[in-house]
Amino acid sequence: MKRPQRTAFRPLVRVWSVLPLPRVASLPDLVMFSAGLALFYGIVQVGRNWLGSFTPHVEISRSLSALPVYAGYSLLRIALAYVLSLLFAVTYGYIAAYRPRAERFMIPLLDVLQSIPVLSFLPGVMLAMAALFSGTPTGR
């Protein structure tokens, strides 16, 4: 009696049998879903404001003596962004490292946010900076 020959599809059956079964949504999943909905709602609300009239009146000096002041404002924004990102990273890492319950949803959130290109955050950050510091030299 001959043995049946193995086909290329037989190993795939074993792979599907060892995969974990789907599970019911847990609290971290619900928190992530709620955070995604809140983010989407925020984007929609900001988008509504874009439809209004935008007529800013900003005086930008073209003299050479104003150039160091504008460069100083740019360096101030860079330093502020660096300090804020450093504080966020250290705080986020400390909480994720020492609180297992928080780690369950903080690490997946960080993984999702790392997969988004940095340039996709740029319009939102620029809009937030213009809204926070409108009318001041820092927001120009």
C-alpha positions as CSV (number, residue, x, y, z in Angstrom):
1,M,0.0,0.0,0.0
2,K,1.3,3.4,-1.0
3,R,1.4,6.4,1.3
4,P,-0.5,9.5,0.1
5,Q,1.8,12.2,-1.2
6,R,2.0,15.4,0.8
7,T,0.7,18.4,-1.0
8,A,1.8,22.0,-0.5
9,F,-1.4,22.9,1.3
10,R,-1.1,20.4,4.2
11,P,1.4,22.5,6.3
12,L,-1.0,25.5,6.1
13,V,-3.7,23.5,7.9
14,R,-1.4,23.1,10.9
15,V,-0.6,26.8,10.9
16,W,-4.3,27.8,11.1
17,S,-4.9,25.3,13.9
18,V,-2.3,26.9,16.2
19,L,-3.4,30.5,15.8
20,P,-5.2,31.9,18.9
21,L,-8.9,32.1,18.9
22,P,-10.5,35.5,18.6
23,R,-11.3,36.9,22.0
24,V,-13.9,39.3,23.4
25,A,-12.9,43.0,23.5
26,S,-11.2,44.0,26.8
27,L,-10.8,47.3,28.6
28,P,-7.6,48.4,26.7
29,D,-9.3,47.8,23.4
30,L,-12.3,49.9,24.5
31,V,-10.0,52.7,25.7
32,M,-8.1,52.7,22.4
33,F,-11.4,52.7,20.4
34,S,-12.7,55.6,22.5
35,A,-9.4,57.5,22.0
36,G,-9.7,57.0,18.3
37,L,-13.2,58.3,18.2
38,A,-12.3,61.3,20.3
39,L,-9.4,62.1,17.9
40,F,-11.6,61.8,14.9
41,Y,-14.2,64.1,16.6
42,G,-11.5,66.6,17.3
43,I,-10.3,66.6,13.7
44,V,-13.8,67.1,12.5
45,Q,-14.3,70.1,14.8
46,V,-11.0,71.7,13.7
47,G,-12.0,71.1,10.1
48,R,-15.2,73.1,10.7
49,N,-13.1,76.2,11.7
50,W,-11.1,76.0,8.5
51,L,-14.2,76.8,6.5
52,G,-14.5,80.2,8.1
53,S,-12.9,83.4,6.9
54,F,-9.2,83.7,7.6
55,T,-7.9,87.3,7.5
56,P,-4.9,87.7,9.8
57,H,-3.0,90.9,9.9
58,V,0.6,90.2,10.6
59,E,3.4,92.7,10.1
60,I,6.7,91.0,9.2
61,S,9.7,93.3,9.0
62,R,12.1,92.8,6.2
63,S,15.0,94.7,7.7
64,L,18.2,93.0,8.5
65,S,18.0,94.1,12.1
66,A,14.8,92.0,12.6
67,L,16.5,88.8,11.3
68,P,18.2,87.9,14.7
69,V,14.8,88.4,16.5
70,Y,13.0,86.1,14.1
71,A,15.9,83.5,14.4
72,G,15.6,83.8,18.2
73,Y,11.9,83.1,18.0
74,S,12.6,80.0,15.8
75,L,15.2,78.8,18.3
76,L,12.8,79.4,21.2
77,R,10.2,77.2,19.4
78,I,12.7,74.5,18.8
79,A,13.9,74.5,22.4
80,L,10.4,74.5,23.7
81,A,9.5,71.5,21.4
82,Y,12.6,69.6,22.6
83,V,11.9,70.2,26.3
84,L,8.2,69.2,25.9
85,S,9.1,66.0,23.9
86,L,11.7,65.1,26.4
87,L,9.3,65.5,29.3
88,F,6.6,63.5,27.5
89,A,9.0,60.7,26.6
90,V,10.4,60.3,30.1
91,T,7.0,60.5,31.8
92,Y,5.4,58.1,29.3
93,G,8.2,55.6,29.7
94,Y,8.2,55.8,33.5
95,I,4.5,55.2,33.7
96,A,4.6,52.4,31.1
97,A,7.6,50.7,32.9
98,Y,6.2,50.8,36.5
99,R,2.5,50.4,36.0
100,P,1.5,47.1,34.3
101,R,-2.2,48.1,33.9
102,A,-1.2,51.3,32.1
103,E,1.4,49.5,30.0
104,R,-1.3,47.3,28.5
105,F,-2.8,50.2,26.5
106,M,0.1,52.6,26.4
107,I,2.5,50.4,24.5
108,P,-0.1,49.5,21.7
109,L,-1.0,53.2,21.4
110,L,2.7,54.0,21.0
111,D,3.1,51.3,18.4
112,V,0.2,52.7,16.4
113,L,1.4,56.2,16.6
114,Q,4.9,55.2,15.5
115,S,3.5,53.7,12.3
116,I,2.1,57.1,11.2
117,P,4.5,59.3,9.2
118,V,5.7,62.4,11.1
119,L,4.7,64.7,8.2
120,S,1.1,63.8,8.7
121,F,1.2,65.4,12.1
122,L,2.6,68.7,10.7
123,P,-0.7,70.3,9.7
124,G,-2.3,69.7,13.0
125,V,0.7,70.9,14.9
126,M,0.9,74.1,12.8
127,L,-2.8,74.7,13.3
128,A,-2.5,74.2,17.0
129,M,0.5,76.6,17.3
130,A,-1.3,79.3,15.2
131,A,-4.3,78.9,17.5
132,L,-2.4,78.9,20.7
133,F,-0.1,81.8,19.9
134,S,-2.1,83.9,17.4
135,G,-1.2,87.5,17.4
136,T,2.1,87.1,19.2
137,P,5.6,86.9,17.6
138,T,6.0,83.4,18.9
139,G,3.2,82.1,16.7
140,R,4.3,83.7,13.5
